[in-house]
Every structure is written in C-alpha cells, then in structure tokens.
Amino acid sequence: RSISRAMKTSLTTVNWHLGQLLEYGYIETKLVNSKKLYWPRGMLKPEDSEMIGCMGHDVPSEILHIMGRSQGIRQKMIVKKMHIRQQNIDFWLNKMVKCGLVQRTGKGMGTTFNISENLVNKIEFYDGTARYFSKTLIKLLYNDGLMPHNARFKATRLGLDIKTPSGKKRIHLECSPMASIRRAIK
C-alpha cells in the first residue's frame, strides 16, 4: 500500500509489478508483523527485516531519537518526553528489545534501555554496502535501457536522471535499509 500511495498507482498494478520483480529475482520479501516488506535482492539480511518493520511506525523512531541523546534511559523518562501512555511505551520497548533495536539492563524500577550495540554495527555495515547497491542499480537501469545520467551518491542516497518515454526524470533512492534508524539515533 505504501508503494501504491507513493507512486499514485493502483494497488493491483503495484502487486503485479512486485510479482514480476520477485519472479525474476530482483527483489526479496518477508512477512513482518502481518505486513509484507520488499527490498532489492541482497540488500538486507532477512533476519534484520524485523528491525526495518518495527521502524515503519512513528513511536519506535521517536524512542530511538530520545535514547540517542542519553546513556541508559528509564521507561518513565521516555513516557514523560513523549506524552504517550505508559502501556504504549511498554509495548514498543518490548517489541524493540525483541527485534534487536534496544537492549534492556537491570530489573524492576532500575530497568534502563539503551540503543543496542549490535544495532550500531549493523548500521555501519549497511551504510558500507550502500555504495555497492548504488552501482548495481545503475547497471540494472542501464541494462534495461533507462540510461542513467548525472548519478550522485551522497551519504547513502543515490540521485540520478533516467530516460523515460516522456523524457528524463530525476529519481532519488535510499541505498541503505538502515537509513531511517541512523537518522533516528542522531
């Protein structure tokens, strides 16, 4: 649905094209929290798809943003900063711990939460592979006759012009699946 909305195209059309991309091995998919996630083949390790799926909501992003500024934060402080019911924060923190975004330390009233050390390593790994995926994408576009021009790679984003039947079109693509997480913790 999000692809359909972003492209202003019918859901049926998007599903057909996704099916074609899956059939020819260009993309991979996994069901995460009753939603299908899609990504370019080889861009994301399937075990990390839970993290990406969790970040499809606003609350985890805001929690990571709050945690990014402090070392070991208590749930009570997150509730106070976000003005959301404690039960909702508890739900999201448990989900974030389960998928590896956050780690829990201590018990009871002394429980604190931190951004997972493993998460920082994953972000660095995926940011490092982003350039490889941008080069692969340019080759695919070229092979499909879309003739990419003026390609610029900044941080993990690729911007380029492609040739379409109606003329040239500028596109911008994020080449790191962890970009939204990186932005949240900085």
C-alpha positions in Angstrom: 0.0 0.0 0.0 2.8 2.5 0.8 4.4 1.9 -2.6 1.0 2.3 -4.3 0.4 5.6 -2.4 3.9 6.9 -3.1 3.6 6.1 -6.8 0.0 7.2 -7.1 -0.8 3.9 -8.8 -3.4 1.3 -8.2 -2.6 -1.5 -5.7 -3.3 -4.1 -8.3 -0.7 -2.6 -10.7 1.9 -2.4 -7.9 1.2 -6.0 -6.8 1.6 -7.3 -10.4 4.9 -5.5 -10.8 6.2 -6.7 -7.4 5.2 -10.2 -8.5 7.3 -9.9 -11.7 10.2 -8.5 -9.8 10.0 -11.4 -7.3 9.7 -14.0 -10.1 12.8 -12.7 -11.8 14.8 -12.5 -8.6 15.3 -8.7 -8.4 13.6 -8.3 -5.0 13.1 -10.3 -1.8 10.2 -10.2 0.6 9.2 -11.3 4.1 6.1 -11.0 6.2 6.8 -8.9 9.2 4.0 -8.1 11.7 1.4 -9.0 9.2 2.9 -6.6 6.6 4.9 -7.7 3.6 8.2 -5.9 3.3 10.1 -5.8 -0.1 13.7 -4.9 -0.7 16.3 -5.4 -3.5 17.8 -8.8 -3.6 20.9 -9.0 -1.4 20.3 -5.5 0.2 19.0 -6.7 3.5 19.7 -9.8 5.5 16.3 -11.5 6.2 17.0 -11.6 10.0 17.2 -7.8 10.0 13.8 -7.3 8.4 12.2 -7.3 11.8 14.1 -4.1 12.7 13.0 -2.4 9.5 9.4 -3.5 10.0 9.4 -2.0 13.5 10.6 1.3 12.2 7.6 1.6 10.0 5.9 3.3 12.9 6.5 6.7 14.4 6.8 5.6 18.1 10.0 3.5 17.7 11.7 6.2 15.7 10.9 8.8 18.4 12.0 6.4 21.2 15.4 5.9 19.4 15.7 9.6 18.9 15.3 10.1 22.7 17.7 7.3 23.5 20.3 8.7 21.1 20.9 11.6 23.4 21.3 9.7 26.6 23.1 6.7 28.0 20.7 4.3 29.8 17.2 5.8 29.9 14.3 4.7 32.1 10.9 4.0 30.7 9.4 6.7 32.9 11.5 9.3 31.3 10.5 8.2 27.7 6.8 8.4 28.8 7.4 11.9 30.1 9.2 13.1 27.0 6.7 11.6 24.5 3.5 12.3 26.3 2.2 8.8 25.5 0.6 6.3 27.8 3.0 4.1 29.7 1.3 0.9 28.3 2.0 2.0 24.7 5.7 2.8 25.5 6.0 -0.6 27.3 4.6 -2.3 24.3 7.0 -0.7 21.9 10.0 -1.1 24.1 9.3 -4.8 24.4 8.9 -5.1 20.6 12.2 -3.1 20.1 14.1 -5.3 22.5 12.8 -8.4 20.7 13.9 -7.3 17.3 17.3 -6.0 18.5 16.9 -2.3 18.2 17.2 -1.7 22.0 18.7 -3.6 24.9 17.3 -3.7 28.4 19.5 -3.6 31.5 18.5 -4.2 35.1 15.2 -5.2 36.7 12.2 -3.6 38.2 12.4 0.2 38.9 16.1 0.1 38.0 15.5 -1.1 34.4 17.1 1.1 31.8 17.1 0.9 28.0 19.9 1.7 25.6 20.4 1.5 21.8 21.7 -1.9 21.1 25.4 -2.1 20.5 24.7 -4.6 17.7 22.5 -2.0 16.0 25.3 0.5 15.6 27.4 -2.2 13.9 24.6 -3.2 11.6 24.1 0.5 10.6 27.8 0.8 9.7 27.7 -2.5 7.8 24.7 -1.4 5.7 26.0 2.1 5.1 29.2 0.5 3.9 27.3 -1.7 1.4 25.1 1.2 0.1 27.7 2.3 -2.5 27.8 -1.3 -3.9 24.0 -1.3 -4.3 24.0 2.1 -5.9 26.5 0.8 -8.6 24.4 -2.3 -9.0 21.3 -0.2 -9.5 22.9 2.0 -12.1 24.0 -1.2 -14.0 20.4 -2.6 -13.9 18.9 0.7 -15.1 21.5 0.9 -17.9 20.8 -2.7 -19.0 17.1 -2.1 -19.0 17.6 0.9 -21.4 16.8 3.6 -18.9 20.3 5.1 -19.5 21.1 6.7 -16.1 22.9 10.1 -16.2 24.3 12.6 -13.7 24.5 10.0 -10.9 25.4 11.5 -7.5 25.9 9.4 -4.3 25.7 11.4 -1.1 25.9 9.6 2.2 23.7 6.6 1.4 21.4 8.3 -1.1 21.6 7.9 -4.9 20.3 10.6 -7.1 20.3 10.2 -10.9 18.4 11.1 -14.1 16.8 8.3 -16.1 15.5 8.2 -19.6 11.7 7.5 -19.8 9.4 7.6 -22.8 8.2 11.0 -21.6 11.7 12.4 -21.2 14.3 12.5 -18.5 13.3 12.1 -14.9 15.3 12.7 -11.7 15.0 10.0 -9.1 16.4 9.8 -5.5 16.8 6.4 -3.9 18.0 5.5 -0.4 20.6 2.7 -0.7 20.8 1.7 3.0 17.9 -0.1 4.6 19.1 1.2 8.0 18.9 4.9 7.0 15.7 5.6 8.9 17.3 4.1 12.1 20.5 6.1 11.6 18.5 9.3 11.3 16.5 8.5 14.4 19.5 7.9 16.7 21.5 11.0 15.6 
